[in-house]
Structure formats: C-alpha cells, structure tokens
Amino acid sequence: MTPFLFPATITLLLFFHPLPTISTFVLDTDGEPLRNGGSYNVVPKGFHGGLTLTQKSDNNSPCPLYITRKTACPGIPVKISSPLKVLYIPLSVDVNIVFTNNATTCMEPLGWRVTPDVTTGQFYVATGGTSTVVTDFFTIEEADENGRSEKYAYKLRYCPSFEGGDEKKCGDVNFFREGFVGITNEEPLFVQFKKANANLD
C-alpha cells in the first residue's frame, strides 16, 4: 500500500458515509438538538402557551387525561426519548413522549397513547402509555408549509405499530374542534420544543 492510498480510502469512506449534521436532528427553540430523554415544553407554533392535561367533561372517571393547551402558560413538560442508543433525537425516528408531572387525581402513567372514541370515531391522544411497555410511538417530522421548511418547527406523526406501518392508518397530531389533541388526516399542528423551565416569549 502506498503512503497516499490510506488517506484516499478514508476520504472515500467519508464521502459515501457522511457524518451526521445538525440538520439531521430535531432542534429546540435555541437551535440545539433535542437530547434523548430530555425534558421540553411542547408549544404550538404561533401560540403563547404550551400543552397541558385535563379531564373530558363527559368522562366520569379521572382517567385518562386528555391533552389540550393553556394560554400564556408553558404547560407541562414532557420527556422525549427514543429506543435508539443515541445522544440526540434524529428526525423521523420512533419516540416515546411522557408528561413529567401530574397534579391531578389520575394515577395512570403519563405516556402519550392514542385512544379511540367509539361515539365520534375520532382518535384522541391521551395518557396511559408507559416508557417500559410502550403502547404508541410518534415521530417528529420537519414542518413544511407551502414547500418551505419552518425554522425550529415540526409536526408530530403517529403510525400504529400493530398495523405494520400502514400509511392508511397514519395521521398527524392536531387539535380537534373541542380543543383536545388527536390524530387527523387534515392540516398538521406545527409545534416547537422549548427547554423545560425556559421563559415563553
């Protein structure tokens, strides 16, 4: 092997296997990659308030809790984690989302779980999933509006694993008319991730 062959081989390897760039990862509102297992407030883009938990008025049981938003309040932080052994959260990988605290009487786990409503046929995002026995995974995708990516904004997408990733069963996270988060096939909700305890603008 000549002295020049080894560096040339390394160059070719780097060309065909490029190192990850910051654009590969989900970024928070400071432009920093989301840490795997980190704590963040999920804030709908353009809305001064984050996601929080509440009971449905037509539900006599304290559980499950449903996800809504609260004006001028950072909301309840969530822990976002991937089963991948990575330091930062890449785009489009399965993530488990769990609220980190609960001041209600519901004692169920606080992992995000998709719950069907037999009356309306809608699929709500509620609590009840766990980080050890995951019932539902979500992915974080780039937000694209009119063919242009939105800075530090993303959409949350759900595909039921038991359907083998069937696109017909997939949908984006957004608010239903009554203000609860659910899975829709309409316009996605664009969200941003603020480090927990960071001040809202």
C-alpha positions, 0 to 999 in steps of 0.5 A, spaced: 500 500 500 502 506 498 503 512 503 497 516 499 492 510 498 490 510 506 488 517 506 484 516 499 480 510 502 478 514 508 476 520 504 472 515 500 469 512 506 467 519 508 464 521 502 459 515 501 458 515 509 457 522 511 457 524 518 451 526 521 449 534 521 445 538 525 440 538 520 439 531 521 436 532 528 430 535 531 432 542 534 429 546 540 427 553 540 435 555 541 437 551 535 440 545 539 438 538 538 433 535 542 437 530 547 434 523 548 430 523 554 430 530 555 425 534 558 421 540 553 415 544 553 411 542 547 408 549 544 404 550 538 407 554 533 404 561 533 401 560 540 403 563 547 402 557 551 404 550 551 400 543 552 397 541 558 392 535 561 385 535 563 379 531 564 373 530 558 367 533 561 363 527 559 368 522 562 366 520 569 372 517 571 379 521 572 382 517 567 385 518 562 387 525 561 386 528 555 391 533 552 389 540 550 393 547 551 393 553 556 394 560 554 400 564 556 402 558 560 408 553 558 404 547 560 407 541 562 413 538 560 414 532 557 420 527 556 422 525 549 426 519 548 427 514 543 429 506 543 435 508 539 442 508 543 443 515 541 445 522 544 440 526 540 433 525 537 434 524 529 428 526 525 423 521 523 425 516 528 420 512 533 419 516 540 416 515 546 413 522 549 411 522 557 408 528 561 413 529 567 408 531 572 401 530 574 397 534 579 391 531 578 387 525 581 389 520 575 394 515 577 395 512 570 402 513 567 403 519 563 405 516 556 402 519 550 397 513 547 392 514 542 385 512 544 379 511 540 372 514 541 367 509 539 361 515 539 365 520 534 370 515 531 375 520 532 382 518 535 384 522 541 391 522 544 391 521 551 395 518 557 396 511 559 402 509 555 408 507 559 416 508 557 417 500 559 411 497 555 410 502 550 403 502 547 404 508 541 410 511 538 410 518 534 415 521 530 417 528 529 417 530 522 420 537 519 414 542 518 413 544 511 408 549 509 407 551 502 414 547 500 418 551 505 421 548 511 419 552 518 425 554 522 425 550 529 418 547 527 415 540 526 409 536 526 408 530 530 406 523 526 403 517 529 403 510 525 400 504 529 405 499 530 400 493 530 398 495 523 405 494 520 406 501 518 400 502 514 400 509 511 392 508 511 392 508 518 397 514 519 395 521 521 398 527 524 397 530 531 392 536 531 387 539 535 380 537 534 374 542 534 373 541 542 380 543 543 383 536 545 389 533 541 388 527 536 390 524 530 387 527 523 388 526 516 387 534 515 392 540 516 398 538 521 399 542 528 406 545 527 409 545 534 416 547 537 420 544 543 422 549 548 427 547 554 423 545 560 423 551 565 425 556 559 421 563 559 415 563 553 416 569 549 
